[in-house]
Each structure stands twice: as C-alpha cells, then as structure tokens.
Amino acid sequence: MPFTIIDEGDGLLVSLTGFAVPYEFVEIAEATAAHPDRERHAYHVFDFSGIDGDALFALTEAIGAGHAARSREIFGDRPNPRMTALVSPNTKMQIVFQAFIDGGPRPPGHAIRIFPTLRAARGWIREQQAG
C-alpha cells in the first residue's frame, strides 16, 4: 500500500492509497513513531480516503483491534502526539477505526477521533490547539 508522510511542523499527515494489507499498518506505525521530530508533534492525521475498495472489503474489526495492541507497543507512553485523527468517508473503514480505538488504552491525555473528511479532522485539530 503506498503511503506518504508529510511533516506539517506541528504534526504529521499520513495519506494511504491503493490496496491495504494489515502488516503494512505496522510499517506505517513504525515509520511515524520513528519520525525524528516526533517529540514536537501535537497530532498525527491518518487519511485512508484513497484506500482501494477491495482492501476495504478485506479489512475487519479484528484487524483494527489487533493493530491497536501492536500500535501501543510501537508508540509506548510518550506524550506526543496528543491527538490522532483517522479519516475515511467509508462506513466500513470507520467501523475498523472504532475497533482500533476500542482495542487498547492510550497514553494519558491522548485524544483519538474518526472523521469522514480531512477538512473535518483539521477543524478538530485547530479547535484542540486553540484551547
């Protein structure tokens, strides 16, 4: 699955496209966790809007929940990022996101939300940063 990581200064935008294979989610988590400027990032936005329809069919709640545990191992208890936005207009992907959210604890103070659009996610991030 092709993905790009863009450092936006205060955070990262990760855009995913094409066919998604679950083990690749681990690679993306490892890449964002190892980002050299991670300690200053307030947010990570994962935009799944470009995921292939066949990949959406193959993704399950069990995959989301399983990735939650692995993600926690990768990111640990460090305070940053404080916010994670998961973006997809697809209802099935949002169900997988919810399984990920429900699948494991987060570091204290960490907020994670689901959005149908990148614009909505950016609005939430701006609101959170403002106060």
GIRA-V665399 format. One record per run of one state. SS is the DSSP state (hx for helix, st for strand, lp for the rest). FROM is the first residue (numbers start at 1). LEN is the number of residues. If there is no record, write none. Layout:
ss: (SS;SS)
from: (FROM;FROM)
len: (LEN;LEN)
This chain:
ss: (lp;st;lp;st;lp;hx;lp;hx;lp;st;lp;hx;lp;hx;lp;st;lp;hx;lp;st;lp;hx;lp)
from: (1;3;8;11;19;22;34;38;41;43;52;53;59;61;76;83;88;91;103;111;116;118;131)
len: (2;5;3;8;3;12;4;3;2;9;1;6;2;15;7;5;3;12;8;5;2;13;1)
